[in-house]
Amino acid sequence: MSAASTPAVLVMAKAPRPGSVKTRLHPLLGPHGCAALQAELIRHTVDTVTATGLRAYVAYTHGPGDGGAGIPDVRVAAPPGVRTLVQRGQDLGQRLTAAVSDAFSDGGGPVLVIGTDAPTLTRMHLAAALTALQNHDVVLGPALDGGYYLIGTRRPHTDLFALDPMWWSTDKVLAATLALAAEAGLSAELLAPLRDLDTPEDAAALLADPGLPPAITAVLASSQSREDG
């Protein structure tokens, strides 16, 4: 099948439910503002992926109807041609393993996995990741907080997600993943680092970044306007 020769991008996304997403930004945006921000991050990320022409998947955390009043759920945000998956597992490592296995089973690899937290990620980062996989087993995009915004493999090396559940969302994630790759004898390449959008400090830094997409700038700037008023 033709899809087997096409690399894939898998987007791991939390449905934009008020009170359950971007909680560290509640002081800045409030629960509904954070849900609106999450919806915009999903739209931007999916648009970035679909513009590449690669196989595209969105693995979401909740089903239809969980988006909150006036805020689309992940299925709605995924355009035609993007396959939606349900995240399965008790922790992020298990959910990544299940989703990556689904993507490889559906059409082979390589597969790039990204979240929706790095709004300055572009098609160039995805292209650079695929180029790196021509000569390496694993590619990682370091996040400034010690995690990663992208991981890609030519084969389903799901052991890379076998971290202690307590380590996810900490500054140990990147280093621990690199250690797992080394233990498995896998060669790894790092991309340029990017900032995730998780905290008010991240928001302030990204608002000063000309690479921040205008729609996301508008959501963040609206919170500043309310504070100033």
C-alpha positions in Angstrom: 0.0 0.0 0.0 1.2 3.5 -0.9 1.0 4.7 2.7 3.6 2.2 3.7 6.3 4.3 2.0 5.1 7.6 3.5 6.5 8.7 6.9 4.0 9.5 9.6 3.5 12.1 12.2 1.6 11.3 15.3 0.2 14.1 17.4 -0.4 13.4 21.1 -3.1 15.8 22.2 -5.2 16.4 25.3 -8.8 17.3 24.5 -9.4 21.0 25.4 -11.5 20.6 28.5 -11.7 23.5 30.9 -9.9 22.6 34.1 -7.9 19.7 32.7 -5.5 21.3 30.3 -2.7 23.9 30.8 -3.4 24.2 34.5 -0.2 26.0 35.2 -1.5 28.8 33.0 -4.7 29.2 35.0 -3.4 32.3 36.8 -2.9 33.9 33.4 -5.8 32.7 31.3 -8.3 30.9 33.6 -9.7 27.4 32.9 -11.7 28.4 29.8 -8.9 30.5 28.4 -6.6 27.6 28.8 -9.0 25.3 27.0 -9.3 27.9 24.2 -5.5 28.0 24.1 -5.2 24.2 23.9 -7.8 24.1 21.1 -5.7 26.7 19.2 -2.5 24.7 19.8 -4.1 21.6 18.5 -5.3 23.4 15.3 -1.9 24.9 14.7 0.0 21.6 15.3 -2.4 19.6 13.0 -2.2 22.3 10.3 1.6 22.2 10.5 1.6 18.4 10.1 -1.0 18.2 7.3 0.9 20.8 5.3 3.8 18.3 5.0 1.7 15.8 3.1 2.8 13.0 5.5 0.6 10.4 7.1 -1.0 12.1 10.0 -2.6 10.9 13.2 -4.0 12.6 16.3 -4.1 10.5 19.5 -6.6 12.2 21.8 -7.4 11.7 25.5 -11.1 12.1 25.5 -14.0 11.4 23.1 -16.6 13.7 21.4 -18.4 16.0 23.6 -15.6 16.6 26.1 -14.4 19.8 24.5 -16.5 22.1 26.7 -19.0 24.8 25.6 -17.9 26.3 22.3 -14.5 24.6 22.3 -14.0 21.8 19.7 -12.9 18.4 20.8 -9.8 16.8 19.1 -11.8 14.9 16.6 -13.4 18.1 15.4 -10.0 19.8 15.2 -8.6 17.0 13.0 -9.4 17.7 9.3 -10.3 15.0 6.8 -7.4 12.6 6.1 -6.1 12.7 9.6 -6.8 9.5 11.5 -7.8 9.9 15.1 -6.8 7.4 17.8 -7.8 7.1 21.4 -4.9 7.2 23.9 -4.8 4.0 25.9 -2.8 3.4 29.1 -2.3 4.5 32.7 0.7 6.8 32.2 2.2 8.7 29.3 4.7 5.9 28.5 1.9 3.4 28.1 -0.1 5.8 26.0 2.9 6.6 23.7 3.6 2.8 23.3 0.0 2.1 22.3 -0.3 5.1 19.9 3.1 4.5 18.2 2.3 0.8 17.8 -1.0 1.7 16.1 0.8 4.1 13.7 3.5 1.6 12.7 0.9 -1.2 12.3 -1.2 1.0 10.1 1.4 2.0 7.6 5.0 1.3 8.7 7.6 4.0 9.5 9.4 6.1 10.2 7.1 7.7 12.7 7.6 11.1 14.3 5.7 11.8 17.6 5.0 15.3 18.7 2.8 17.0 21.3 0.9 20.3 21.0 3.0 22.2 23.6 5.7 23.7 21.3 4.0 26.3 19.2 7.1 27.4 17.4 7.6 23.9 15.9 7.5 24.2 12.1 7.6 21.9 9.0 11.4 22.5 9.0 11.7 20.7 12.3 9.8 17.8 11.0 11.9 17.7 7.8 15.1 17.9 9.9 13.9 15.0 12.0 13.2 12.8 9.0 16.7 13.7 7.6 18.3 12.7 10.9 16.5 9.3 10.7 18.3 8.5 7.5 21.5 8.0 9.5 20.2 7.4 13.1 17.8 5.1 14.8 16.3 7.8 17.0 15.8 11.5 16.7 14.8 13.8 19.6 13.8 17.4 19.8 14.9 18.7 23.2 12.5 21.0 25.1 14.1 23.7 27.3 12.4 22.2 30.4 14.4 18.9 30.1 11.7 17.0 28.2 11.3 16.6 24.5 8.9 18.1 21.9 9.6 15.4 19.3 10.7 11.8 19.2 11.1 9.8 16.0 12.1 6.3 15.1 12.5 4.2 12.0 11.1 1.2 13.8 8.7 0.8 16.7 11.3 1.1 19.5 8.6 1.4 22.2 11.1 0.5 25.0 12.1 4.2 24.7 8.9 5.0 26.5 9.5 2.7 29.5 10.4 5.4 31.9 9.5 5.4 35.6 5.9 6.9 35.5 7.1 9.5 38.1 9.6 10.9 35.7 7.2 12.0 33.0 6.7 15.8 33.0 10.0 16.3 34.8 13.4 17.6 33.7 14.7 14.0 33.6 12.7 12.8 30.5 15.2 13.7 27.8 18.3 12.3 29.6 16.5 9.2 30.6 15.3 8.5 27.1 18.8 9.0 25.7 20.0 6.5 28.3 17.4 4.0 27.2 18.5 4.5 23.6 22.1 3.9 24.5 21.3 0.8 26.5 19.5 -0.6 23.4 22.4 0.2 21.1 20.4 2.8 19.2 22.1 5.8 17.7 20.4 9.1 18.5 20.5 12.6 17.0 19.2 15.8 18.6 17.4 18.7 16.9 17.5 22.3 17.9 15.8 22.9 21.3 12.4 24.6 21.5 10.4 26.1 24.4 7.1 24.4 25.5 4.2 26.6 26.5 3.4 25.5 30.0 3.8 28.3 32.4 3.3 32.1 32.6 7.1 32.5 32.2 6.9 30.4 29.0 4.1 32.6 27.8 6.1 35.8 28.4 9.2 34.4 26.6 7.1 33.1 23.6 5.3 36.4 23.2 8.7 38.0 22.6 9.4 35.3 19.9 8.6 36.4 16.3 8.1 32.7 15.5 5.0 32.4 17.7 1.9 31.9 15.5 -0.4 34.9 15.4 -3.5 33.0 16.6 -1.6 31.8 19.7 -0.2 35.3 20.2 -3.7 36.6 20.2 -4.9 34.2 22.9 -2.0 35.0 25.1 -2.1 38.8 24.4 -5.8 38.9 25.3 -4.9 37.7 28.8 -2.4 40.5 29.2 -5.0 43.1 28.0 -7.4 41.9 30.7 -4.7 42.1 33.4 -3.7 45.6 32.2 -7.3 46.7 32.2 
